[in-house]
């Protein structure tokens, strides 16, 4: 015979209450068994009215007593698996009775509300672990740790011709913000199991909204705390506009790292957590995860759009391209609902980046400086532009996309002369823009060369800059492919022309001194006086050239060697022949031959090797 369920008024005595609550746990299994039998009969004969037995009325009261014990702290959820199972089973049966037996709706609703209130608080307690702390600062993404600022990058554009200033991009990040199982920190298997039980009970009892709201709020708060611990500060739009570029650049570096970290690590950890907690409700897990991802990504996109609206300048281009490449890692799988926002952010960055790259033209056009570079060296603008373009080649694919964007399409540049070159790429947007920049740079260098009053120095300047450009083009595969072999051959032909012009301007008058003609005096006899004047004129002209041109700069060793060899090939044979032919005329008539023949051919060769060192040399190497 089944036990008759009755309830006496509660005693205010604590011991009596505790005993009463213990009995509730003990009585629950039998009551649940009886309720299950009742529900089976009800399901079997849904249209036949059934008498509601006393244990159906007893279950809500028992549940309230169990909730009271949990609320009072005399029992703790998650400690005793058997008690927890009985409690959650009771919640499940109450929920089913609410649907099947409207006769007891008042009792079941009250008990269920109390149970859900307790479970929601317990759910929040588990989600908000008081021991949870943001990652230590040593694990944060320091904006200055492994990146280069614009000042260092553009210093590299002007000075460093060997290595690219672009820091290596890495997809590996510190893992201290995940546990060994790949979950967010402070989520043990036991805690996840309890969260899963509570979530399942609440959703099954039609308290999905309360469960999801609590979970979403706590996880979003925890996620933001994690991002803040990793260095992300979410500056306001108006602050972005006023921020100095060095500070904004540091914010961009942090933003890039965090977006990458979210898409490769944090989001996957969140998804794993959600799937483990909402195992029986995958659609709920997906919805919650996408809502969180959407909220985080929208925040990232707002930052990107804010940065895109700041004042554009050429030196900002590469950080903008980094941002564009980073935005491409935000896949549609995270949240298709924000596809419009993602596309809008990309478009703004594309427009800004295109304007910055094309603004390089304006930078070259507006550089009208009339002060010549000392000693005919490579102009800083030449170094800047060529290193800028070399660096841009590391973003070639991204720049092709940027310059192909409808608002950024470039009018085709005339490169018909290269069409026969099978190794010249088809007129891609990047190649077209590159051609335009190179043409403008050529025009600028030609214009700057005219500020030199000495024609010889002008050609040294043109050779220095021309050789620097050709070497940069040949040394960068992407630049070489865009410009083509024909372009390089034409430039080298131009350099040879400059070389010949330099020889003509500098050494033609010197060589005239070594000409045999015009040395005859009266009666077609050799004039020793004219011969002496020739040697004196040669010495004077050569010494003047040596004095000035030893201070001139030719930084390319091959060009420097070519110039010296060509000068030696012109001067030394002519000088040796002239000295050999006329030396004895001076020796026979003068005791001071050294006054006129000051140098042996070997001395001339040694002095020629002093040229273009960038250091003024004295005429110390004389004939002995």
ZIMO-V85983 format. One record per backbone hydrogen bond with DSSP energy under -0.5 kcal/mol. NH is the residue of the N-H (numbers start at 1). CO is the residue of the C=O. If there is no record, write none. Layout:
NH/CO + NH/CO
This chain:
5/3 + 6/4 + 17/13 + 18/14 + 19/15 + 20/16 + 21/17 + 22/18 + 23/19 + 24/20 + 25/21 + 26/22 + 27/23 + 28/24 + 29/25 + 31/27 + 32/28 + 33/29 + 34/30 + 35/31 + 36/32 + 37/33 + 38/34 + 39/35 + 40/36 + 41/37 + 42/38 + 43/39 + 44/40 + 45/41 + 46/43 + 48/45 + 49/47 + 53/51 + 56/53 + 57/53 + 58/54 + 59/55 + 60/56 + 61/57 + 62/58 + 63/59 + 64/60 + 65/61 + 66/62 + 67/63 + 68/64 + 69/65 + 70/66 + 71/67 + 72/68 + 73/69 + 73/70 + 74/69 + 75/69 + 79/76 + 80/76 + 81/79 + 84/80 + 85/81 + 86/82 + 87/83 + 88/84 + 89/85 + 90/86 + 91/87 + 92/88 + 93/89 + 94/90 + 95/91 + 96/92 + 97/93 + 98/94 + 99/95 + 100/96 + 101/97 + 104/101 + 105/102 + 108/104 + 109/105 + 110/106 + 111/107 + 112/108 + 113/109 + 114/110 + 115/111 + 116/112 + 117/113 + 118/114 + 119/115 + 120/116 + 121/117 + 122/118 + 123/119 + 124/120 + 125/121 + 126/122 + 127/123 + 128/124 + 129/127 + 130/128 + 132/129 + 139/136 + 140/137 + 141/230 + 142/140 + 145/142 + 146/142 + 153/149 + 154/150 + 155/151 + 156/152 + 157/153 + 158/154 + 159/155 + 160/156 + 161/159 + 178/175 + 179/183 + 182/179 + 185/177 + 187/184 + 188/186 + 192/188 + 193/189 + 194/190 + 195/191 + 196/192 + 197/193 + 198/194 + 199/195 + 200/196 + 201/197 + 202/198 + 203/199 + 204/200 + 205/201 + 206/203 + 207/202 + 211/207 + 212/208 + 213/209 + 214/210 + 215/211 + 216/212 + 217/213 + 218/214 + 219/215 + 220/216 + 221/217 + 222/218 + 223/219 + 224/220 + 225/221 + 226/222 + 227/223 + 228/224 + 229/225 + 230/226 + 231/228 + 232/227 + 233/231 + 240/236 + 241/237 + 242/238 + 243/239 + 248/244 + 249/245 + 250/246 + 251/247 + 252/248 + 253/249 + 254/250 + 255/251 + 256/252 + 257/253 + 258/254 + 259/255 + 260/256 + 261/257 + 262/258 + 263/259 + 264/260 + 265/261 + 266/261 + 267/262 + 269/265 + 270/266 + 271/267 + 272/268 + 273/269 + 274/270 + 275/271 + 276/272 + 277/273 + 278/274 + 279/276 + 281/278 + 284/281 + 285/281 + 286/282 + 287/283 + 288/284 + 289/285 + 290/286 + 291/287 + 292/288 + 293/289 + 294/290 + 295/291 + 296/292 + 297/293 + 298/294 + 299/295 + 300/296 + 301/297 + 302/298 + 303/299 + 304/300 + 305/301 + 306/302 + 307/303 + 308/304 + 309/305 + 309/306 + 310/307 + 316/313 + 317/314 + 319/316 + 320/316 + 321/317 + 322/318 + 323/319 + 324/320 + 325/321 + 326/322 + 327/323 + 328/324 + 329/326 + 330/327 + 331/329 + 334/331 + 335/331 + 338/335 + 339/336 + 342/338 + 343/339 + 344/340 + 345/341 + 346/342 + 347/343 + 348/344 + 349/345 + 350/346 + 351/347 + 352/348 + 353/349 + 354/350 + 355/351 + 356/352 + 357/353 + 358/354 + 359/355 + 360/357 + 361/358 + 362/358 + 363/359 + 364/360 + 365/361 + 366/362 + 367/363 + 367/364 + 368/366 + 372/370 + 376/373 + 377/374 + 382/379 + 383/379 + 384/380 + 385/381 + 386/382 + 387/383 + 388/384 + 389/385 + 390/386 + 391/387 + 392/388 + 393/389 + 394/390 + 394/391 + 395/392 + 396/393 + 399/395 + 400/396 + 401/397 + 402/398 + 403/399 + 404/400 + 405/401 + 405/402 + 408/405 + 409/406 + 415/413 + 418/415 + 419/416 + 421/418 + 422/420 + 424/421 + 425/423 + 425/481 + 428/426 + 432/428 + 433/429 + 434/430 + 435/431 + 436/432 + 437/433 + 438/434 + 439/435 + 440/436 + 441/437 + 442/438 + 443/439 + 444/440 + 445/441 + 446/442 + 447/443 + 448/444 + 449/445 + 450/446 + 450/447 + 451/448 + 452/449 + 455/453 + 458/454 + 459/455 + 460/456 + 461/457 + 462/458 + 463/459 + 464/460 + 465/461 + 466/462 + 467/463 + 468/464 + 469/465 + 470/466 + 471/467 + 472/468 + 473/469 + 474/470 + 475/471 + 476/472 + 476/473 + 477/475 + 480/473 + 480/476 + 481/477 + 482/478 + 483/479 + 484/480 + 488/484 + 489/485 + 490/486 + 491/487 + 492/488 + 493/489 + 494/490 + 495/491 + 496/492 + 497/493 + 498/494 + 499/495 + 500/496 + 501/497 + 502/498 + 503/499 + 504/500 + 505/501 + 506/502 + 507/503 + 508/503 + 508/504 + 511/507 + 512/508 + 513/509 + 513/510 + 514/510 + 514/511 + 515/512 + 519/516 + 521/525 + 524/521 + 525/522 + 527/519 + 528/526 + 531/527 + 532/528 + 533/529 + 534/530 + 535/531 + 536/532 + 537/533 + 538/534 + 539/535 + 540/536 + 541/537 + 542/538 + 543/539 + 544/540 + 545/541 + 546/542 + 547/543 + 548/544 + 549/545 + 550/546 + 551/548 + 553/375 + 554/552 + 554/612 + 557/555 + 560/556 + 561/557 + 562/558 + 563/559 + 564/560 + 565/561 + 566/562 + 567/563 + 568/564 + 569/565 + 570/566 + 571/567 + 572/568 + 573/568 + 574/570 + 575/571 + 576/572 + 577/573 + 578/574 + 579/575 + 580/576 + 581/577 + 582/578 + 583/579 + 585/582 + 586/582 + 586/583 + 587/583 + 588/584 + 589/586 + 590/586 + 595/592 + 596/593 + 597/593 + 598/596 + 604/600 + 605/601 + 606/602 + 607/603 + 608/604 + 609/605 + 610/607 + 611/608 + 612/549 + 613/550 + 613/610 + 614/550 + 614/552 + 615/550 + 620/618 + 622/620 + 623/598
